[in-house]
Amino acid sequence: MRKFLLLFIFIFPSIAFSQTSKDTIFSQKLKEDREFRISLPESYATNKTKKYPILLLLDGDYLFDPFHGALTYGGYWDDIPEVIIVGISQNQKDERFTDCGVDPESGLPDSKGELFYEFIGQELMPFLEKSYRIAPFKIIAGHDVTAGYLNFFLYKDQPIFNAYISLSPQFPVAMEETIPDRFSALNQQLFYYQATAEGDIKSIKEKTIKLDAAVAELKKPNLNYHFDNFPNASHYSLVLYAIPNALYHIFGIYQPISVNEYNEKIAALPSGYVDYLNKKYETIEKLLALKTRIRFNDFKAIEAAIIKNKAYDEFGELSNLAEKQYPKSMLANYELALMYEYTGDFQKARKYYQAAYEREEIGNLTQDMMFDKMEKMKNAKAPASTETPAETPTPEQKP
C-alpha cells in the first residue's frame, strides 16, 4: 500500500486539488518580499460558503509536492478532507537557516528567527485568513531545521496551530525537554506527529527518541500524539514514508467507517448504533472544526449493524437522521420501510417503500429497487427477520 501511495504522489493527475499558483507578500517584519505557493481545493470555486483547513509548509520548495500528492490521494477516497495548502519558499537563498535561526545558548529564536516567527503569526496567517475561506483547524509542517523551529508555536499559551508535523526535527538546545512541558501546560486539543529513521542523523534520532519517551509518560487526553521510527529509511527518504502516516493520524477520525471500525467498534455494540454515528460526526466537528454531512455509506454501515443485532427499533432514529441529512432522497423512508419489513408489518413496509420510490435516488437506492421491494412486500408470507442479514459493509468504491 505504501509503495503504491508513493508512486501515486508522483504520477497521479491532480484530482482533488486545483492547479497551484505562486504569490508574494511583503513583510514589514522582514523588510522583504516572501514567496509562497498555494493550492486551493477543487470545490473552492463552486462551494462559495465552505471553509477549509489549512496546511502551512515550511520548506515549501520541496515539501509542497509530496504533501500535495498524499492529500490528493486521500481526498480521492474521502479519507482526508479538502485542505488549502500553502508552502513558504525558503531554499532560494538558503533562507531556511536564517529564518529558523536560534541563539545557541538560550535555544530561542535569534533576531531574524524571531522576525520570521512574527511574520508567520502576525502577517502571513492573517493575510491568508483574510484572503481565503480558512477553517479554524490549522496545521504546520517542516523538515529537520524547520521541523525543530515549528515547535516555537507551542510556546504560546494559545497556539495558532492545532496540528504539528515534525519530520526528522533538528531541535535547538534542550527543546526535546521543553516540548513535554508545553504539552502538559496546554489544554486545547493538539495533534502532534514526529518521525525519525534508522538511517537518520544520529543526534536527531537520539533526541526524537528521547522526546518520544518523555511524551509516553504524559497522560493528556487532549494530546493526539504519534511517533514513527522507520527501519529502512534515511534522513531524506523518511519524508515520503512519514507524510501519509502523519495525515492519516491527524485526520483519522474523518475517515468513512471501514470494515475494521465496523467489526471492532460498531457491530460489537449491544445497542446505540445511531448514537455511535452521531458521536462520530460530532467528534469530527469538535476536533477538526469541520461540519460534514454524514456519508451515505456510513448510514449503510449502521443499517447493517442494526440488522445484524436485530435492533430494529433503531431504524426509526436512523430514519430521522437521514431526513435531516438527505431530506430530498429516499433514504429516510427506506430506513422506515426496513424497520417494518424486519418486524413483519409488510403492509406498512410497502407503504414506505412506495414513499421512497417517489423521492430522489441515492447511492445504491434506486426506483427499480423500491419497486421490487414493493412487489416483494405484496407477496410476503414470513417475517423478514428470518432472512440473511445484510453483509458487513465496505468503504465506498469510487470509479
LOBA-121861 format. One line per field, with one value per residue (C-alpha): residue number from 1; x, y, z; residue in three letters. Coordinates in nm, 3 decimals. Layout:
N
nr	(NUM|...) .
px	(X|...) .
py	(Y|...) .
pz	(Z|...) .
rest	(ALA|...) .
//
This chain:
399
nr	(1|2|3|4|5|6|7|8|9|10|11|12|13|14|15|16|17|18|19|20|21|22|23|24|25|26|27|28|29|30|31|32|33|34|35|36|37|38|39|40|41|42|43|44|45|46|47|48|49|50|51|52|53|54|55|56|57|58|59|60|61|62|63|64|65|66|67|68|69|70|71|72|73|74|75|76|77|78|79|80|81|82|83|84|85|86|87|88|89|90|91|92|93|94|95|96|97|98|99|100|101|102|103|104|105|106|107|108|109|110|111|112|113|114|115|116|117|118|119|120|121|122|123|124|125|126|127|128|129|130|131|132|133|134|135|136|137|138|139|140|141|142|143|144|145|146|147|148|149|150|151|152|153|154|155|156|157|158|159|160|161|162|163|164|165|166|167|168|169|170|171|172|173|174|175|176|177|178|179|180|181|182|183|184|185|186|187|188|189|190|191|192|193|194|195|196|197|198|199|200|201|202|203|204|205|206|207|208|209|210|211|212|213|214|215|216|217|218|219|220|221|222|223|224|225|226|227|228|229|230|231|232|233|234|235|236|237|238|239|240|241|242|243|244|245|246|247|248|249|250|251|252|253|254|255|256|257|258|259|260|261|262|263|264|265|266|267|268|269|270|271|272|273|274|275|276|277|278|279|280|281|282|283|284|285|286|287|288|289|290|291|292|293|294|295|296|297|298|299|300|301|302|303|304|305|306|307|308|309|310|311|312|313|314|315|316|317|318|319|320|321|322|323|324|325|326|327|328|329|330|331|332|333|334|335|336|337|338|339|340|341|342|343|344|345|346|347|348|349|350|351|352|353|354|355|356|357|358|359|360|361|362|363|364|365|366|367|368|369|370|371|372|373|374|375|376|377|378|379|380|381|382|383|384|385|386|387|388|389|390|391|392|393|394|395|396|397|398|399) .
px	(0.000|0.278|0.469|0.153|0.093|0.447|0.413|0.076|0.227|0.446|0.236|-0.131|-0.303|-0.440|-0.795|-0.890|-0.700|-0.698|-0.383|-0.131|-0.010|0.261|0.218|0.426|0.366|0.576|0.676|0.706|0.878|1.142|1.154|1.140|0.905|0.838|0.715|0.468|0.294|-0.075|-0.321|-0.696|-0.930|-1.121|-1.454|-1.329|-1.463|-1.806|-1.877|-1.879|-1.952|-1.733|-1.427|-1.122|-0.843|-0.504|-0.168|0.127|0.451|0.791|1.047|0.763|1.004|1.043|0.768|0.481|0.463|0.477|0.218|0.001|0.019|-0.070|-0.361|-0.482|-0.482|-0.653|-0.908|-0.993|-1.114|-1.267|-1.033|-0.896|-1.089|-1.008|-0.728|-0.576|-0.200|0.046|0.421|0.669|0.972|1.285|1.552|1.622|1.895|1.909|1.657|1.560|1.873|1.838|1.457|1.496|1.797|1.824|2.052|2.291|2.279|1.911|1.773|1.522|1.485|1.758|1.682|1.599|1.438|1.211|1.116|1.029|0.815|0.630|0.599|0.412|0.189|0.124|0.146|0.120|-0.154|-0.377|-0.326|-0.428|-0.732|-0.844|-0.787|-0.924|-1.200|-0.998|-1.149|-1.023|-0.818|-0.458|-0.159|0.212|0.484|0.859|1.174|1.495|1.574|1.220|1.070|1.253|1.161|0.786|0.774|0.817|0.449|0.376|0.533|0.229|-0.049|-0.295|-0.103|-0.230|-0.178|-0.382|-0.157|0.221|0.410|0.775|0.985|1.334|1.345|1.673|1.599|1.764|1.927|1.701|1.389|1.327|1.289|1.077|0.815|0.671|0.639|0.444|0.218|0.146|0.066|-0.164|-0.532|-0.652|-0.681|-0.347|-0.226|0.145|0.335|0.710|0.927|1.284|1.451|1.714|1.936|1.863|2.132|2.242|2.186|1.840|1.736|1.854|1.666|1.340|1.352|1.416|1.119|0.901|0.992|0.903|0.568|0.485|0.483|0.221|-0.147|-0.310|-0.645|-0.625|-0.292|-0.320|0.040|0.209|0.574|0.734|1.087|1.121|1.363|1.470|1.477|1.725|1.706|1.558|1.363|1.169|0.971|0.785|0.713|0.601|0.369|0.079|0.116|0.104|-0.203|-0.391|-0.302|-0.439|-0.747|-0.812|-1.149|-1.259|-1.238|-1.554|-1.649|-1.411|-1.456|-1.232|-1.423|-1.749|-1.635|-1.442|-1.639|-1.991|-2.115|-1.984|-2.208|-2.522|-2.715|-2.668|-2.564|-2.725|-2.578|-2.234|-2.285|-2.391|-2.095|-1.851|-1.953|-1.978|-1.617|-1.513|-1.668|-1.517|-1.162|-1.126|-1.373|-1.543|-1.918|-1.958|-2.272|-2.293|-2.182|-2.437|-2.209|-2.188|-2.568|-2.545|-2.289|-2.520|-2.810|-2.611|-2.529|-2.897|-2.995|-2.710|-2.804|-3.182|-3.208|-3.490|-3.631|-3.320|-3.435|-3.669|-3.376|-3.177|-3.469|-3.497|-3.126|-3.150|-3.437|-3.215|-2.909|-3.071|-3.422|-3.495|-3.369|-3.542|-3.309|-3.533|-3.839|-3.624|-3.498|-3.856|-3.955|-3.675|-3.798|-4.146|-4.016|-3.790|-4.065|-4.314|-4.551|-4.538|-4.827|-4.651|-4.320|-4.480|-4.620|-4.278|-4.105|-4.365|-4.291|-3.921|-3.993|-4.130|-3.812|-3.466|-3.236|-2.922|-2.628|-2.748|-3.110|-3.296|-3.655|-3.618|-3.507|-3.801|-4.046|-3.906|-3.936|-4.299|-4.380|-4.197|-4.396|-4.720|-4.646|-4.458|-4.564|-4.296|-4.128|-3.842|-3.623|-3.561|-3.379|-3.000|-2.874|-2.703|-2.334|-2.070|-2.030|-1.707|-1.586|-1.745|-1.553|-1.529|-1.470) .
py	(0.000|0.244|0.174|0.239|0.565|0.687|0.606|0.783|1.100|1.142|1.017|1.057|1.356|1.624|1.509|1.660|1.987|2.273|2.394|2.554|2.912|3.130|3.458|3.702|3.907|4.197|4.150|4.462|4.248|4.107|4.413|4.188|4.010|3.647|3.399|3.123|2.856|2.782|2.515|2.555|2.254|2.173|2.261|2.602|2.786|2.619|2.593|2.961|2.922|2.625|2.683|2.458|2.353|2.497|2.322|2.561|2.407|2.536|2.424|2.459|2.437|2.060|1.956|2.101|1.834|1.523|1.668|1.773|1.422|1.249|1.485|1.431|1.056|1.070|1.320|1.096|0.826|1.083|0.964|1.316|1.643|1.904|2.125|2.457|2.404|2.691|2.636|2.908|2.927|2.903|2.749|3.011|3.175|2.921|3.133|2.825|2.866|3.240|3.217|2.950|3.097|3.040|3.160|2.869|2.928|3.006|2.786|3.061|3.235|3.491|3.831|3.701|3.387|3.597|3.822|3.518|3.385|3.718|3.717|3.387|3.469|3.839|3.881|3.567|3.382|3.693|3.768|3.412|3.418|3.747|3.631|3.276|3.082|2.911|2.691|2.719|2.397|2.480|2.250|2.334|2.102|2.110|1.902|1.900|2.268|2.387|2.088|2.193|2.558|2.497|2.389|2.751|2.796|2.564|2.817|3.045|3.000|2.977|2.825|2.936|2.585|2.281|2.017|1.980|1.753|1.733|1.532|1.445|1.758|1.932|2.063|2.372|2.323|2.144|2.163|1.788|1.855|2.169|2.024|1.776|2.065|2.261|1.963|1.944|2.314|2.338|2.250|2.282|1.981|1.922|1.680|1.611|1.380|1.328|1.086|0.968|0.670|0.405|0.591|0.937|1.173|1.029|1.340|1.395|1.035|1.031|1.348|1.243|0.908|1.090|1.318|1.018|0.851|1.167|1.208|0.844|0.937|1.209|1.145|1.417|1.328|1.644|1.539|1.323|1.210|0.966|0.874|0.675|0.536|0.391|0.097|0.125|0.499|0.785|1.146|1.240|0.932|0.918|1.221|1.012|0.740|0.985|1.220|0.973|0.845|1.199|1.294|0.976|1.029|1.383|1.306|0.952|1.041|1.193|0.868|0.681|0.377|0.100|-0.276|-0.279|0.004|-0.173|-0.511|-0.389|-0.085|-0.095|-0.449|-0.546|-0.290|-0.426|-0.112|0.257|0.227|0.553|0.724|0.600|0.755|1.088|1.096|1.013|1.321|1.537|1.442|1.535|1.877|1.920|1.810|1.931|2.223|2.062|2.029|1.734|1.571|1.207|0.987|0.760|0.459|0.530|0.515|0.177|0.055|0.144|-0.014|-0.339|-0.333|-0.284|-0.582|-0.800|-0.738|-0.728|-0.382|-0.290|-0.012|0.195|0.220|0.497|0.703|0.631|0.747|1.075|1.134|1.056|1.303|1.578|1.484|1.394|1.546|1.503|1.147|0.814|0.719|0.818|0.632|0.337|0.301|0.309|0.050|-0.175|-0.142|-0.260|-0.529|-0.681|-0.667|-0.837|-0.545|-0.585|-0.350|-0.057|-0.165|-0.149|0.196|0.335|0.165|0.339|0.671|0.615|0.540|0.893|1.059|1.111|0.813|0.799|0.560|0.212|0.302|0.325|0.337|-0.013|-0.140|0.027|-0.115|-0.465|-0.422|-0.311|-0.623|-0.841|-0.694|-0.757|-1.130|-1.162|-1.451|-1.499|-1.241|-1.071|-1.114|-1.474|-1.353|-1.345|-1.021|-0.766|-0.824|-0.626|-0.301|-0.198|0.152|0.304|0.230|0.526|0.499) .
pz	(0.000|0.096|-0.229|-0.429|-0.243|-0.304|-0.674|-0.679|-0.534|-0.840|-1.130|-1.042|-1.202|-0.971|-0.899|-0.567|-0.599|-0.844|-1.012|-0.782|-0.807|-0.660|-0.479|-0.276|0.034|0.151|0.513|0.724|0.985|0.749|0.518|0.211|-0.027|0.064|-0.192|-0.118|-0.322|-0.271|-0.379|-0.332|-0.325|-0.642|-0.476|-0.362|-0.667|-0.664|-0.291|-0.202|0.170|0.266|0.482|0.461|0.700|0.610|0.596|0.621|0.497|0.598|0.340|0.093|-0.200|-0.163|0.081|-0.124|-0.396|-0.173|0.067|-0.228|-0.374|-0.047|0.015|-0.341|-0.291|0.049|-0.082|-0.377|-0.136|0.101|0.376|0.418|0.389|0.128|0.254|0.149|0.113|0.150|0.114|0.212|-0.018|0.195|-0.026|-0.293|-0.084|0.199|0.390|0.594|0.808|0.874|0.904|1.170|1.342|1.715|1.991|2.063|2.440|2.508|2.230|2.147|1.808|1.737|1.584|1.232|1.371|1.591|1.298|1.086|1.373|1.382|1.004|1.015|1.312|1.257|0.879|0.669|0.858|0.897|0.526|0.430|0.661|0.511|0.153|0.168|0.342|0.613|0.884|1.244|1.208|1.112|1.054|1.028|0.896|0.843|0.796|1.006|1.080|1.005|1.191|1.505|1.456|1.420|1.785|1.893|1.808|2.101|2.336|2.319|2.575|2.283|1.988|1.647|1.506|1.606|1.448|1.408|1.166|1.268|1.021|1.147|1.364|1.441|1.790|1.936|2.275|2.531|2.310|2.344|2.719|2.680|2.443|2.700|2.946|2.686|2.620|2.993|3.017|2.714|2.748|2.389|2.157|1.984|1.719|1.712|1.477|1.466|1.271|1.256|1.085|1.131|0.887|1.025|1.154|1.489|1.701|1.552|1.606|1.968|2.057|1.888|2.068|2.396|2.330|2.247|2.578|2.769|2.592|2.667|3.037|2.986|3.048|2.840|2.677|2.464|2.308|1.997|1.955|1.717|1.661|1.378|1.360|1.010|0.990|0.625|0.565|0.572|0.685|0.347|0.238|0.567|0.446|0.188|0.444|0.710|0.519|0.468|0.825|0.960|0.757|0.846|1.211|1.212|1.001|1.127|1.277|0.946|0.750|0.647|0.853|0.749|0.776|1.084|1.252|1.175|1.311|1.614|1.730|1.587|1.532|1.876|2.049|2.217|2.113|2.039|1.673|1.564|1.869|1.760|1.416|1.563|1.800|1.522|1.325|1.636|1.711|1.356|1.409|1.755|1.674|1.316|1.313|1.012|0.984|0.748|0.615|0.723|0.437|0.273|0.319|0.691|0.706|0.535|0.789|1.080|0.894|0.865|1.239|1.327|1.113|1.238|1.602|1.542|1.699|1.459|1.677|1.594|1.233|1.348|1.481|1.167|0.952|1.147|1.098|0.726|0.688|0.830|0.626|0.293|0.301|-0.071|-0.101|-0.048|0.237|0.532|0.401|0.305|0.665|0.798|0.540|0.660|1.020|0.925|0.691|0.957|1.221|0.989|0.919|0.542|0.466|0.630|0.479|0.132|0.210|0.296|0.003|-0.216|-0.042|-0.104|-0.470|-0.509|-0.384|-0.532|-0.576|-0.362|-0.363|-0.445|-0.362|-0.692|-0.810|-0.957|-0.618|-0.440|-0.696|-0.645|-0.269|-0.303|-0.505|-0.255|0.036|-0.152|-0.158|0.171|0.394|0.660|0.888|0.710|1.018|0.915|0.606|0.588|0.749|0.532|0.468|0.652|0.458|0.292|0.212|-0.094|-0.413|-0.648|-1.019) .
rest	(MET|ARG|LYS|PHE|LEU|LEU|LEU|PHE|ILE|PHE|ILE|PHE|PRO|SER|ILE|ALA|PHE|SER|GLN|THR|SER|LYS|ASP|THR|ILE|PHE|SER|GLN|LYS|LEU|LYS|GLU|ASP|ARG|GLU|PHE|ARG|ILE|SER|LEU|PRO|GLU|SER|TYR|ALA|THR|ASN|LYS|THR|LYS|LYS|TYR|PRO|ILE|LEU|LEU|LEU|LEU|ASP|GLY|ASP|TYR|LEU|PHE|ASP|PRO|PHE|HIS|GLY|ALA|LEU|THR|TYR|GLY|GLY|TYR|TRP|ASP|ASP|ILE|PRO|GLU|VAL|ILE|ILE|VAL|GLY|ILE|SER|GLN|ASN|GLN|LYS|ASP|GLU|ARG|PHE|THR|ASP|CYS|GLY|VAL|ASP|PRO|GLU|SER|GLY|LEU|PRO|ASP|SER|LYS|GLY|GLU|LEU|PHE|TYR|GLU|PHE|ILE|GLY|GLN|GLU|LEU|MET|PRO|PHE|LEU|GLU|LYS|SER|TYR|ARG|ILE|ALA|PRO|PHE|LYS|ILE|ILE|ALA|GLY|HIS|ASP|VAL|THR|ALA|GLY|TYR|LEU|ASN|PHE|PHE|LEU|TYR|LYS|ASP|GLN|PRO|ILE|PHE|ASN|ALA|TYR|ILE|SER|LEU|SER|PRO|GLN|PHE|PRO|VAL|ALA|MET|GLU|GLU|THR|ILE|PRO|ASP|ARG|PHE|SER|ALA|LEU|ASN|GLN|GLN|LEU|PHE|TYR|TYR|GLN|ALA|THR|ALA|GLU|GLY|ASP|ILE|LYS|SER|ILE|LYS|GLU|LYS|THR|ILE|LYS|LEU|ASP|ALA|ALA|VAL|ALA|GLU|LEU|LYS|LYS|PRO|ASN|LEU|ASN|TYR|HIS|PHE|ASP|ASN|PHE|PRO|ASN|ALA|SER|HIS|TYR|SER|LEU|VAL|LEU|TYR|ALA|ILE|PRO|ASN|ALA|LEU|TYR|HIS|ILE|PHE|GLY|ILE|TYR|GLN|PRO|ILE|SER|VAL|ASN|GLU|TYR|ASN|GLU|LYS|ILE|ALA|ALA|LEU|PRO|SER|GLY|TYR|VAL|ASP|TYR|LEU|ASN|LYS|LYS|TYR|GLU|THR|ILE|GLU|LYS|LEU|LEU|ALA|LEU|LYS|THR|ARG|ILE|ARG|PHE|ASN|ASP|PHE|LYS|ALA|ILE|GLU|ALA|ALA|ILE|ILE|LYS|ASN|LYS|ALA|TYR|ASP|GLU|PHE|GLY|GLU|LEU|SER|ASN|LEU|ALA|GLU|LYS|GLN|TYR|PRO|LYS|SER|MET|LEU|ALA|ASN|TYR|GLU|LEU|ALA|LEU|MET|TYR|GLU|TYR|THR|GLY|ASP|PHE|GLN|LYS|ALA|ARG|LYS|TYR|TYR|GLN|ALA|ALA|TYR|GLU|ARG|GLU|GLU|ILE|GLY|ASN|LEU|THR|GLN|ASP|MET|MET|PHE|ASP|LYS|MET|GLU|LYS|MET|LYS|ASN|ALA|LYS|ALA|PRO|ALA|SER|THR|GLU|THR|PRO|ALA|GLU|THR|PRO|THR|PRO|GLU|GLN|LYS|PRO) .
//
